[in-house]
Amino acid sequence: MSSPKKVRGKSGKDDKRDDSDSEDLNFLKTLPSSSKKKTSIKQVFEKKVKSEKVKPSLPNFSRNDYGYLFEEPSESESDETVWDDNIFFKRDGWNSEDTEAAGPSSTVSSVLPDIKKIVSEGELDQLAQIRPLTFNFNEQSATKDCLNMLKKKVQYGIIQEFMDLELSNLPGEFRSGNEPRNREKNRYRDILPYDSTLVPLGKSKGYINASYIKIVNFEEEYFYIATQGPLPGTTDDFWQMVLENNSNVIAMITREIEGGIIKCHHYWPISLKEPLELKRFRVSLESYQILKYFIIRIFQVVKKSTGASHFVKHLQFTNWPDHGTPASGDYFIKYVRYVRKSHVTGPMVVHCSAGVGRTGVFICADVVFCAIEKNYSFNIMNIVTQMRKQRYGMIQTKEQYHFCYEIVLQVLQKLLTLE
């Protein structure tokens, strides 16, 4: 999910094996590790988010906890992608989030002519100027105090804070992801979803490497689905998940290929004329816009068995550097705010390659930006702790953790300057 909701209290057989860059497909030997360093184990969501103190127990959410997210999808927006038979039998990547690159998408779509302006740079600039509806003297004073506190923490305590997160004992079971029939559906052998927050597929509760994420911040909840970049053999499952959860937005924070390594299968069409034909779904590209730092695509997804259609806005951030994090937070702030503005129904689907590093940065930033907009307090360490209790390894590196603080400082400084 992704929009806030007020707190009221608290498949069968595997698809064909996805091939790897290596010719040896023995799972235990060739399935890539997601990181060099492991971390410790009809409309919805129209309200807020606040998180200062959340109980440390590991959440155990069932589908019933998300009942209001699972309305039958209505006709809405969606996009199509061209099936690339040449890479169908290659496993998508060996490196993890901490070595992921980004930049202009490496697919043909990145050189397509711009056919329609969906959003202007001026509108994105305005979205990046996050400001509460009311911002009186007391609120300005509280914001200044928060800014100074965060600056001190970045200067003296952020590394220790991240190390404390790394040392946290987060018990959880990964039985579904470790089942032999599901192993080839995992992009990385060390990034698996907790059974307690696993996103089930269909009535049979089929497996996909995806986790429900619920963030509580100051009397509100935000819901997301954090997932890995689809593999050739899990593309049908991915679109099934999007439709069953009635999600209208997908945030993709990776290129398909980075540093010569496949990070995510190209799971959408690149042609307006030719839809992507999958076993159970037809995905059509309805419209798109290519910006300097992200690509907007509008897809229509049709379920072949019923003819039901669903529209999805696909937003691919393409400005993450080859190593580390973006040098400037400006583009990422605009991107996060535009994704939030685009959200209408269902959990917001967020993925990078492994679905933990950049995905975690995005979710953390989105929650904090919403809190700032509503004059709510927030605690970055608490937000990351909540994420890690629901999906293993969220925010993988200290550089990613530092980037979360950096962009929040940037937003607060701009807010005080504007005032």
C-alpha positions, 0 to 999 in steps of 0.5 A: 500500500502506500497511502495512509490509513488512520490507525484503528488499533491494532502457484502450485508448480514453479514457472520454468527455471530462470537462467542466470548469467552463468551456465551452471543453474544449480540453485545452491551454487549459482543463485546470487547473493543480494549483498556483500554484507548481510543485515539482521534478520472502490478507493483506499488509504486516504488518511495519514502516517505517524510513527514514534513508538511502535512495539518491537514485536514481529508483526504477523499479518494475515490477508485479513489484516489487509482486507480493505486493500483487496477489492476487486480491481476495476478498470484502470490504467496499465502498461505493456512491455515487449517480451525479450526471448533472448534473455528469458533464460538468463538469471537477472543479476548477481550483485545486490542493492549496495552495488546497483547502478542506475541512470537512464534506462538501458532499454529501448524505451529510453530512446523512444520519442516523448509522445505526451507530457504527463507532468511538467518540471514546474509541477515536480518542483512544486511537489518537492516543496513540502510544506504543511497547510499550517506552519505557525511560529510554534511549528517553525520552532519545532521544525528548527529543533528537529533540523538541528537534532538531525544535523547533530545525529548525522555528524556524530551518531548516524553510524552507531545508529545503523550499527545498532540496527544491524545488531538487532535480533529480528526473529522470523521464518522463511519457510515458503521462500526456502521450499524447493519448488519456490527457490528458483523464484528468488532472485537472491538466495539470501533475500527471502520474505518472512512467512508472516508478511508474505504476499499470497497469490490467488486462492492457492496462496502461491509464492512470490518474493514480496512482503507487505510493509505496514509503517505506523507513524503518529496515529496513521498507517501506510501500506506498501508491497516491497518486492524483488525485480521480476525474473523472466519466470515470475513476470506473470506472478508479478502482474497477478500480485498487482491486480489482486492487490488493486495497486495503481502505482509501481515504483521501480528504482533500478535499471534493467541492466546495471554494470552489465548485470541484469538487475530486473527482467523487462516485464513491460512492453516497449511499443505502443502498438504491440502489447506484451502477451503473457500466459495469463495477462496482456499488458499494453503501453498506453502512454509514457513520458521520459524525464531526466531522472525517471520514466512515466509509463501508463499500462493497461493490464488485461486478465485473459480469463475474464477480460477484466482490465486494470490501469497502472502507472509505472514510475521508473527512477533512472538516476541512481548512480552506479555505486553508492547513492545519488550525489544530490537528493533533488531528483529523488525527492521529486520522484518520491513526491510524484509517486505519492501524488499518483497513488490512488488504490491498493498498496504501493508496489515498490521494487529495485533488484532485491527489493530491500535497499533502494526500496527501503530508502523510498519507503522511509522517505515517503513516510517522512515526507508525509509526516513533514507535510502534516506537521507530525513527528517522525523517527527514521530509526524507528521507521527502518526498524519497522520495515526490517521486522516485515522484510529482511534487510531493508536499507542495506548499507550505511550509505543508504541510511545516511541518504535517508537523513540527507534528503530529510535535512534537505526538505526541512532546510528548504521548508524553513528557507521558504518561510 
